[in-house]
Amino acid sequence: MGGRVGISVTLEVVCGKWKGLILWKLLKDESMRFNALRRSLDGNISSRILARELKQLMNDGLVERIDHQTVPPHVEYRLSPYGRSTASFLHAMNQWGIKHQEELEAAQPYPDRAGDESTS
């Protein structure tokens, strides 16, 4: 590792706006076609960005591309066996996110009134 802290390596590989979500979807759905994966991300990711993120995840050994050699083309993406090793910390991140959201909501019971001086 050359002196790099493990968490920094992990964050470099799985963080960003989309990589964690892509891994999470593939963990939940086993394998997905490109457009199904894109739709599952609420369609908020462009095809170009999704292709780039998948390529990076494949280069890191976390995702596999399965080409069924059919006409028309049928390609799916799934977590590699190594990619499945992310399951424990993806679940932990999901649980932490749920708890954090609950904490935020409890601390601000009226978020639509934040900064509204007229209600005081």
C-alpha positions as CSV (number, residue, x, y, z in Angstrom):
1,M,0.0,0.0,0.0
2,G,3.0,2.3,0.2
3,G,2.0,4.1,3.3
4,R,-1.5,5.0,2.1
5,V,-4.2,4.7,4.7
6,G,-6.8,2.0,3.9
7,I,-9.8,4.3,4.2
8,S,-8.3,6.6,1.5
9,V,-7.9,3.7,-0.9
10,T,-11.4,2.6,-0.2
11,L,-12.9,6.1,-0.7
12,E,-10.9,6.5,-3.9
13,V,-12.4,3.2,-5.3
14,V,-16.0,3.3,-4.2
15,C,-16.9,7.0,-3.5
16,G,-18.1,9.7,-5.7
17,K,-21.7,10.5,-6.7
18,W,-22.4,7.2,-8.4
19,K,-20.0,4.3,-7.6
20,G,-21.5,3.5,-4.2
21,L,-25.0,3.5,-5.7
22,I,-24.0,1.3,-8.6
23,L,-22.4,-1.2,-6.3
24,W,-25.5,-1.1,-4.0
25,K,-27.9,-1.7,-6.9
26,L,-25.8,-4.6,-8.2
27,L,-25.6,-6.0,-4.7
28,K,-29.4,-6.0,-4.5
29,D,-30.3,-7.0,-8.0
30,E,-27.6,-9.6,-8.8
31,S,-27.1,-8.6,-12.5
32,M,-28.5,-5.8,-14.5
33,R,-28.6,-4.6,-18.1
34,F,-27.1,-1.2,-18.7
35,N,-30.4,0.7,-19.2
36,A,-32.1,-1.1,-16.3
37,L,-29.2,0.0,-14.1
38,R,-29.4,3.5,-15.4
39,R,-33.2,3.6,-14.8
40,S,-32.7,2.2,-11.3
41,L,-30.5,5.2,-10.5
42,D,-33.6,7.3,-11.2
43,G,-32.3,8.2,-14.6
44,N,-30.3,11.0,-13.2
45,I,-27.1,9.6,-14.6
46,S,-26.1,10.1,-18.2
47,S,-25.2,7.0,-20.3
48,R,-21.7,8.4,-20.7
49,I,-21.1,8.8,-17.0
50,L,-22.6,5.4,-16.2
51,A,-20.3,3.8,-18.8
52,R,-17.3,5.6,-17.3
53,E,-18.2,4.5,-13.8
54,L,-18.8,0.9,-14.8
55,K,-15.4,0.8,-16.6
56,Q,-13.6,2.1,-13.6
57,L,-15.4,-0.4,-11.3
58,M,-14.4,-3.2,-13.8
59,N,-10.8,-2.0,-13.8
60,D,-10.8,-2.2,-10.0
61,G,-12.1,-5.7,-10.2
62,L,-15.4,-5.0,-8.5
63,V,-17.8,-5.4,-11.5
64,E,-18.0,-7.9,-14.3
65,R,-19.5,-7.4,-17.8
66,I,-21.3,-10.4,-19.1
67,D,-21.8,-10.5,-22.9
68,H,-24.3,-13.2,-23.8
69,Q,-23.1,-13.1,-27.5
70,T,-26.6,-12.7,-28.9
71,V,-28.2,-10.6,-31.6
72,P,-29.4,-8.1,-30.6
73,P,-26.6,-7.6,-28.0
74,H,-27.5,-8.6,-24.5
75,V,-24.9,-7.4,-22.0
76,E,-25.3,-7.5,-18.2
77,Y,-23.3,-6.2,-15.3
78,R,-22.8,-7.9,-11.9
79,L,-20.6,-7.7,-8.9
80,S,-17.5,-9.9,-9.2
81,P,-16.8,-12.2,-6.3
82,Y,-14.3,-9.6,-5.1
83,G,-17.0,-6.9,-5.6
84,R,-19.2,-8.9,-3.2
85,S,-16.6,-8.2,-0.5
86,T,-18.0,-4.6,-0.4
87,A,-21.4,-5.9,1.0
88,S,-20.6,-5.5,4.7
89,F,-19.5,-1.9,4.4
90,L,-22.2,-1.0,1.9
91,H,-24.8,-2.3,4.4
92,A,-23.1,-0.4,7.2
93,M,-23.1,2.8,5.1
94,N,-26.7,2.4,4.2
95,Q,-27.7,1.9,7.9
96,W,-25.6,4.9,9.0
97,G,-27.3,7.0,6.3
98,I,-30.7,6.0,7.5
99,K,-29.8,6.8,11.1
100,H,-28.2,10.1,10.1
101,Q,-31.3,11.1,8.1
102,E,-33.5,10.3,11.1
103,E,-31.2,12.4,13.3
104,L,-31.4,15.3,10.9
105,E,-35.2,15.1,10.8
106,A,-35.5,14.9,14.6
107,A,-33.3,18.0,15.0
108,Q,-35.3,19.9,12.4
109,P,-38.9,18.9,12.7
110,Y,-40.1,21.7,10.4
111,P,-37.5,21.9,7.6
112,D,-39.9,23.9,5.4
113,R,-39.8,26.6,8.1
114,A,-36.0,26.8,8.4
115,G,-35.0,30.4,8.4
116,D,-38.6,31.7,8.4
117,E,-38.7,34.5,10.9
118,S,-42.4,35.1,10.6
119,T,-43.3,31.9,12.6
120,S,-41.5,33.0,15.7
